[in-house]
Amino acid sequence: MDEKMLAAVEKWAADEFRSTNGQIEFLLSEALKKAGRLPKPDKKTE
């Protein structure tokens, strides 16, 4: 990741009280949902 991009993500994470890794996971999750590419959860039978 480019230094400027990482710095922006670090600041964004701090602004939202998340770790940098947590912010990246959040952003990836949102992008996957928006693109309809998030895997469907396993349906467990009890």
PyMOL Python script that loads the backbone (N, CA, C, O; Angstrom):
from pymol import cmd

cmd.read_pdbstr("""\
ATOM      1  N   MET A   1       0.850  -1.174   0.000  1.00  0.00           N
ATOM      2  CA  MET A   1       0.000   0.000   0.000  1.00  0.00           C
ATOM      3  C   MET A   1       0.896   1.238   0.000  1.00  0.00           C
ATOM      4  O   MET A   1       1.895   1.296   0.717  1.00  0.00           O
ATOM      5  N   ASP A   2       0.538   2.182  -0.780  1.00  0.00           N
ATOM      6  CA  ASP A   2       1.228   3.464  -0.889  1.00  0.00           C
ATOM      7  C   ASP A   2       1.228   4.183   0.483  1.00  0.00           C
ATOM      8  O   ASP A   2       0.253   4.099   1.230  1.00  0.00           O
ATOM      9  N   GLU A   3       2.317   4.881   0.796  1.00  0.00           N
ATOM     10  CA  GLU A   3       2.454   5.558   2.098  1.00  0.00           C
ATOM     11  C   GLU A   3       1.336   6.559   2.371  1.00  0.00           C
ATOM     12  O   GLU A   3       0.823   6.623   3.488  1.00  0.00           O
ATOM     13  N   LYS A   4       0.957   7.334   1.370  1.00  0.00           N
ATOM     14  CA  LYS A   4      -0.099   8.333   1.559  1.00  0.00           C
ATOM     15  C   LYS A   4      -1.443   7.666   1.815  1.00  0.00           C
ATOM     16  O   LYS A   4      -2.231   8.136   2.635  1.00  0.00           O
ATOM     17  N   MET A   5      -1.702   6.563   1.107  1.00  0.00           N
ATOM     18  CA  MET A   5      -2.954   5.841   1.308  1.00  0.00           C
ATOM     19  C   MET A   5      -2.986   5.249   2.716  1.00  0.00           C
ATOM     20  O   MET A   5      -4.006   5.329   3.400  1.00  0.00           O
ATOM     21  N   LEU A   6      -1.879   4.660   3.147  1.00  0.00           N
ATOM     22  CA  LEU A   6      -1.816   4.078   4.486  1.00  0.00           C
ATOM     23  C   LEU A   6      -2.022   5.157   5.547  1.00  0.00           C
ATOM     24  O   LEU A   6      -2.747   4.936   6.517  1.00  0.00           O
ATOM     25  N   ALA A   7      -1.404   6.301   5.376  1.00  0.00           N
ATOM     26  CA  ALA A   7      -1.571   7.396   6.336  1.00  0.00           C
ATOM     27  C   ALA A   7      -3.036   7.829   6.408  1.00  0.00           C
ATOM     28  O   ALA A   7      -3.548   8.099   7.494  1.00  0.00           O
ATOM     29  N   ALA A   8      -3.704   7.896   5.270  1.00  0.00           N
ATOM     30  CA  ALA A   8      -5.119   8.278   5.244  1.00  0.00           C
ATOM     31  C   ALA A   8      -5.972   7.238   5.952  1.00  0.00           C
ATOM     32  O   ALA A   8      -6.888   7.592   6.694  1.00  0.00           O
ATOM     33  N   VAL A   9      -5.683   5.954   5.732  1.00  0.00           N
ATOM     34  CA  VAL A   9      -6.435   4.885   6.395  1.00  0.00           C
ATOM     35  C   VAL A   9      -6.173   4.915   7.901  1.00  0.00           C
ATOM     36  O   VAL A   9      -7.097   4.725   8.691  1.00  0.00           O
ATOM     37  N   GLU A  10      -4.926   5.149   8.303  1.00  0.00           N
ATOM     38  CA  GLU A  10      -4.600   5.233   9.732  1.00  0.00           C
ATOM     39  C   GLU A  10      -5.350   6.378  10.410  1.00  0.00           C
ATOM     40  O   GLU A  10      -5.853   6.217  11.523  1.00  0.00           O
ATOM     41  N   LYS A  11      -5.429   7.531   9.749  1.00  0.00           N
ATOM     42  CA  LYS A  11      -6.147   8.671  10.325  1.00  0.00           C
ATOM     43  C   LYS A  11      -7.636   8.372  10.406  1.00  0.00           C
ATOM     44  O   LYS A  11      -8.279   8.657  11.416  1.00  0.00           O
ATOM     45  N   TRP A  12      -8.181   7.799   9.345  1.00  0.00           N
ATOM     46  CA  TRP A  12      -9.598   7.442   9.317  1.00  0.00           C
ATOM     47  C   TRP A  12      -9.905   6.452  10.448  1.00  0.00           C
ATOM     48  O   TRP A  12     -10.907   6.593  11.149  1.00  0.00           O
ATOM     49  N   ALA A  13      -9.044   5.464  10.613  1.00  0.00           N
ATOM     50  CA  ALA A  13      -9.226   4.472  11.679  1.00  0.00           C
ATOM     51  C   ALA A  13      -9.230   5.157  13.044  1.00  0.00           C
ATOM     52  O   ALA A  13     -10.089   4.876  13.879  1.00  0.00           O
ATOM     53  N   ALA A  14      -8.279   6.046  13.269  1.00  0.00           N
ATOM     54  CA  ALA A  14      -8.202   6.754  14.549  1.00  0.00           C
ATOM     55  C   ALA A  14      -9.450   7.603  14.774  1.00  0.00           C
ATOM     56  O   ALA A  14      -9.960   7.671  15.892  1.00  0.00           O
ATOM     57  N   ASP A  15      -9.938   8.241  13.730  1.00  0.00           N
ATOM     58  CA  ASP A  15     -11.148   9.069  13.834  1.00  0.00           C
ATOM     59  C   ASP A  15     -12.362   8.236  14.239  1.00  0.00           C
ATOM     60  O   ASP A  15     -13.275   8.744  14.890  1.00  0.00           O
ATOM     61  N   GLU A  16     -12.375   6.965  13.858  1.00  0.00           N
ATOM     62  CA  GLU A  16     -13.510   6.084  14.146  1.00  0.00           C
ATOM     63  C   GLU A  16     -13.205   5.098  15.274  1.00  0.00           C
ATOM     64  O   GLU A  16     -13.935   4.128  15.478  1.00  0.00           O
ATOM     65  N   PHE A  17     -12.106   5.359  16.010  1.00  0.00           N
ATOM     66  CA  PHE A  17     -11.714   4.537  17.168  1.00  0.00           C
ATOM     67  C   PHE A  17     -11.546   3.064  16.807  1.00  0.00           C
ATOM     68  O   PHE A  17     -11.958   2.179  17.557  1.00  0.00           O
ATOM     69  N   ARG A  18     -10.935   2.811  15.645  1.00  0.00           N
ATOM     70  CA  ARG A  18     -10.618   1.449  15.209  1.00  0.00           C
ATOM     71  C   ARG A  18      -9.118   1.338  15.026  1.00  0.00           C
ATOM     72  O   ARG A  18      -8.422   2.343  14.882  1.00  0.00           O
ATOM     73  N   SER A  19      -8.628   0.112  15.033  1.00  0.00           N
ATOM     74  CA  SER A  19      -7.237  -0.115  14.645  1.00  0.00           C
ATOM     75  C   SER A  19      -7.152   0.020  13.129  1.00  0.00           C
ATOM     76  O   SER A  19      -8.166  -0.029  12.433  1.00  0.00           O
ATOM     77  N   THR A  20      -5.952   0.187  12.635  1.00  0.00           N
ATOM     78  CA  THR A  20      -5.774   0.269  11.185  1.00  0.00           C
ATOM     79  C   THR A  20      -6.264  -1.021  10.535  1.00  0.00           C
ATOM     80  O   THR A  20      -6.961  -0.985   9.521  1.00  0.00           O
ATOM     81  N   ASN A  21      -5.900  -2.156  11.120  1.00  0.00           N
ATOM     82  CA  ASN A  21      -6.337  -3.438  10.580  1.00  0.00           C
ATOM     83  C   ASN A  21      -7.866  -3.549  10.621  1.00  0.00           C
ATOM     84  O   ASN A  21      -8.484  -4.019   9.665  1.00  0.00           O
ATOM     85  N   GLY A  22      -8.470  -3.116  11.729  1.00  0.00           N
ATOM     86  CA  GLY A  22      -9.933  -3.141  11.843  1.00  0.00           C
ATOM     87  C   GLY A  22     -10.593  -2.269  10.794  1.00  0.00           C
ATOM     88  O   GLY A  22     -11.638  -2.631  10.252  1.00  0.00           O
ATOM     89  N   GLN A  23      -9.996  -1.129  10.503  1.00  0.00           N
ATOM     90  CA  GLN A  23     -10.544  -0.225   9.488  1.00  0.00           C
ATOM     91  C   GLN A  23     -10.461  -0.858   8.106  1.00  0.00           C
ATOM     92  O   GLN A  23     -11.406  -0.775   7.322  1.00  0.00           O
ATOM     93  N   ILE A  24      -9.328  -1.493   7.809  1.00  0.00           N
ATOM     94  CA  ILE A  24      -9.168  -2.150   6.513  1.00  0.00           C
ATOM     95  C   ILE A  24     -10.190  -3.278   6.369  1.00  0.00           C
ATOM     96  O   ILE A  24     -10.798  -3.431   5.310  1.00  0.00           O
ATOM     97  N   GLU A  25     -10.381  -4.072   7.435  1.00  0.00           N
ATOM     98  CA  GLU A  25     -11.384  -5.143   7.396  1.00  0.00           C
ATOM     99  C   GLU A  25     -12.784  -4.570   7.175  1.00  0.00           C
ATOM    100  O   GLU A  25     -13.566  -5.114   6.395  1.00  0.00           O
ATOM    101  N   PHE A  26     -13.096  -3.470   7.865  1.00  0.00           N
ATOM    102  CA  PHE A  26     -14.400  -2.826   7.716  1.00  0.00           C
ATOM    103  C   PHE A  26     -14.612  -2.369   6.273  1.00  0.00           C
ATOM    104  O   PHE A  26     -15.665  -2.614   5.684  1.00  0.00           O
ATOM    105  N   LEU A  27     -13.603  -1.703   5.712  1.00  0.00           N
ATOM    106  CA  LEU A  27     -13.710  -1.203   4.347  1.00  0.00           C
ATOM    107  C   LEU A  27     -13.859  -2.338   3.338  1.00  0.00           C
ATOM    108  O   LEU A  27     -14.651  -2.242   2.401  1.00  0.00           O
ATOM    109  N   LEU A  28     -13.097  -3.408   3.532  1.00  0.00           N
ATOM    110  CA  LEU A  28     -13.216  -4.555   2.625  1.00  0.00           C
ATOM    111  C   LEU A  28     -14.591  -5.202   2.739  1.00  0.00           C
ATOM    112  O   LEU A  28     -15.187  -5.579   1.730  1.00  0.00           O
ATOM    113  N   SER A  29     -15.092  -5.330   3.957  1.00  0.00           N
ATOM    114  CA  SER A  29     -16.413  -5.919   4.160  1.00  0.00           C
ATOM    115  C   SER A  29     -17.497  -5.091   3.475  1.00  0.00           C
ATOM    116  O   SER A  29     -18.379  -5.636   2.812  1.00  0.00           O
ATOM    117  N   GLU A  30     -17.425  -3.764   3.641  1.00  0.00           N
ATOM    118  CA  GLU A  30     -18.402  -2.888   2.996  1.00  0.00           C
ATOM    119  C   GLU A  30     -18.312  -2.977   1.472  1.00  0.00           C
ATOM    120  O   GLU A  30     -19.336  -3.002   0.790  1.00  0.00           O
ATOM    121  N   ALA A  31     -17.108  -3.024   0.947  1.00  0.00           N
ATOM    122  CA  ALA A  31     -16.930  -3.128  -0.508  1.00  0.00           C
ATOM    123  C   ALA A  31     -17.472  -4.456  -1.027  1.00  0.00           C
ATOM    124  O   ALA A  31     -18.103  -4.499  -2.083  1.00  0.00           O
ATOM    125  N   LEU A  32     -17.228  -5.543  -0.286  1.00  0.00           N
ATOM    126  CA  LEU A  32     -17.739  -6.857  -0.688  1.00  0.00           C
ATOM    127  C   LEU A  32     -19.268  -6.887  -0.670  1.00  0.00           C
ATOM    128  O   LEU A  32     -19.894  -7.435  -1.577  1.00  0.00           O
ATOM    129  N   LYS A  33     -19.865  -6.296   0.365  1.00  0.00           N
ATOM    130  CA  LYS A  33     -21.334  -6.233   0.436  1.00  0.00           C
ATOM    131  C   LYS A  33     -21.887  -5.445  -0.749  1.00  0.00           C
ATOM    132  O   LYS A  33     -22.824  -5.885  -1.415  1.00  0.00           O
ATOM    133  N   LYS A  34     -21.297  -4.276  -1.003  1.00  0.00           N
ATOM    134  CA  LYS A  34     -21.769  -3.402  -2.083  1.00  0.00           C
ATOM    135  C   LYS A  34     -21.664  -4.096  -3.441  1.00  0.00           C
ATOM    136  O   LYS A  34     -22.524  -3.914  -4.303  1.00  0.00           O
ATOM    137  N   ALA A  35     -20.610  -4.891  -3.628  1.00  0.00           N
ATOM    138  CA  ALA A  35     -20.391  -5.573  -4.901  1.00  0.00           C
ATOM    139  C   ALA A  35     -21.157  -6.899  -4.993  1.00  0.00           C
ATOM    140  O   ALA A  35     -21.141  -7.557  -6.032  1.00  0.00           O
ATOM    141  N   GLY A  36     -21.827  -7.285  -3.900  1.00  0.00           N
ATOM    142  CA  GLY A  36     -22.556  -8.552  -3.891  1.00  0.00           C
ATOM    143  C   GLY A  36     -21.634  -9.758  -3.916  1.00  0.00           C
ATOM    144  O   GLY A  36     -21.997 -10.812  -4.438  1.00  0.00           O
ATOM    145  N   ARG A  37     -20.454  -9.608  -3.358  1.00  0.00           N
ATOM    146  CA  ARG A  37     -19.473 -10.684  -3.394  1.00  0.00           C
ATOM    147  C   ARG A  37     -19.172 -11.275  -2.025  1.00  0.00           C
ATOM    148  O   ARG A  37     -18.283 -12.116  -1.899  1.00  0.00           O
ATOM    149  N   LEU A  38     -19.898 -10.849  -1.002  1.00  0.00           N
ATOM    150  CA  LEU A  38     -19.687 -11.398   0.325  1.00  0.00           C
ATOM    151  C   LEU A  38     -20.275 -12.802   0.366  1.00  0.00           C
ATOM    152  O   LEU A  38     -21.444 -12.989   0.027  1.00  0.00           O
ATOM    153  N   PRO A  39     -19.489 -13.785   0.773  1.00  0.00           N
ATOM    154  CA  PRO A  39     -20.012 -15.160   0.827  1.00  0.00           C
ATOM    155  C   PRO A  39     -21.219 -15.241   1.761  1.00  0.00           C
ATOM    156  O   PRO A  39     -21.265 -14.579   2.797  1.00  0.00           O
ATOM    157  N   LYS A  40     -22.179 -16.052   1.380  1.00  0.00           N
ATOM    158  CA  LYS A  40     -23.350 -16.241   2.215  1.00  0.00           C
ATOM    159  C   LYS A  40     -22.955 -17.067   3.438  1.00  0.00           C
ATOM    160  O   LYS A  40     -22.145 -17.987   3.331  1.00  0.00           O
ATOM    161  N   PRO A  41     -23.529 -16.739   4.608  1.00  0.00           N
ATOM    162  CA  PRO A  41     -23.185 -17.499   5.819  1.00  0.00           C
ATOM    163  C   PRO A  41     -23.666 -18.954   5.706  1.00  0.00           C
ATOM    164  O   PRO A  41     -24.686 -19.241   5.080  1.00  0.00           O
ATOM    165  N   ASP A  42     -22.911 -19.851   6.324  1.00  0.00           N
ATOM    166  CA  ASP A  42     -23.307 -21.257   6.349  1.00  0.00           C
ATOM    167  C   ASP A  42     -24.575 -21.401   7.178  1.00  0.00           C
ATOM    168  O   ASP A  42     -24.707 -20.815   8.253  1.00  0.00           O
ATOM    169  N   LYS A  43     -25.504 -22.195   6.653  1.00  0.00           N
ATOM    170  CA  LYS A  43     -26.731 -22.457   7.429  1.00  0.00           C
ATOM    171  C   LYS A  43     -26.481 -23.730   8.231  1.00  0.00           C
ATOM    172  O   LYS A  43     -26.354 -24.826   7.684  1.00  0.00           O
ATOM    173  N   LYS A  44     -26.415 -23.543   9.543  1.00  0.00           N
ATOM    174  CA  LYS A  44     -26.185 -24.684  10.431  1.00  0.00           C
ATOM    175  C   LYS A  44     -27.532 -25.196  10.932  1.00  0.00           C
ATOM    176  O   LYS A  44     -28.400 -24.416  11.323  1.00  0.00           O
ATOM    177  N   THR A  45     -27.688 -26.484  10.915  1.00  0.00           N
ATOM    178  CA  THR A  45     -28.907 -27.090  11.436  1.00  0.00           C
ATOM    179  C   THR A  45     -28.621 -27.556  12.844  1.00  0.00           C
ATOM    180  O   THR A  45     -27.568 -28.129  13.124  1.00  0.00           O
ATOM    181  N   GLU A  46     -29.567 -27.304  13.722  1.00  0.00           N
ATOM    182  CA  GLU A  46     -29.392 -27.700  15.110  1.00  0.00           C
ATOM    183  C   GLU A  46     -30.171 -28.919  15.432  1.00  0.00           C
ATOM    184  O   GLU A  46     -30.136 -29.392  16.568  1.00  0.00           O
TER     185      GLU A  46
END
""", "prot")
cmd.dss("prot")
cmd.show_as("cartoon", "prot")
cmd.util.cbc("prot")
cmd.orient("prot")
